[in-house]
């Protein structure tokens, strides 16, 4: 079930099974008009937030500190791949955060694409 969210590049939905799992997909460019705090009302005790955060939690200093403080306040644990996720840098900016469950991230080697800085799966 899709949850109404007016934040640009944010999609929120609930997957209903034995329990409700909240899933939040995001694209967070540097120019995003919202803050991490704006996502907080969409979080739940059992949720996954995934996408392009444009924050490398190991390399981005103060920006990463602010992001991780928000994640910690909301009981979100980061789950990152082992390989970089950007062609322009050696950074991991695409990953997932989860609360109330553990997830596995799998890496795939893929061919570069000339029109994007993402590593497409082929």
URVEN-V212090 format. One record per helix or strand of 2 or more residues. SS is the DSSP state (@ for helix, = for strand). FROM is the first residue (numbers start at 1). TO is the last residue. If there is no record, write none. Layout:
SS_FROM_TO, SS_FROM_TO
This chain:
=_2_3, =_10_16, =_20_27, @_36_42, =_47_52, @_61_73, =_77_79, =_94_99
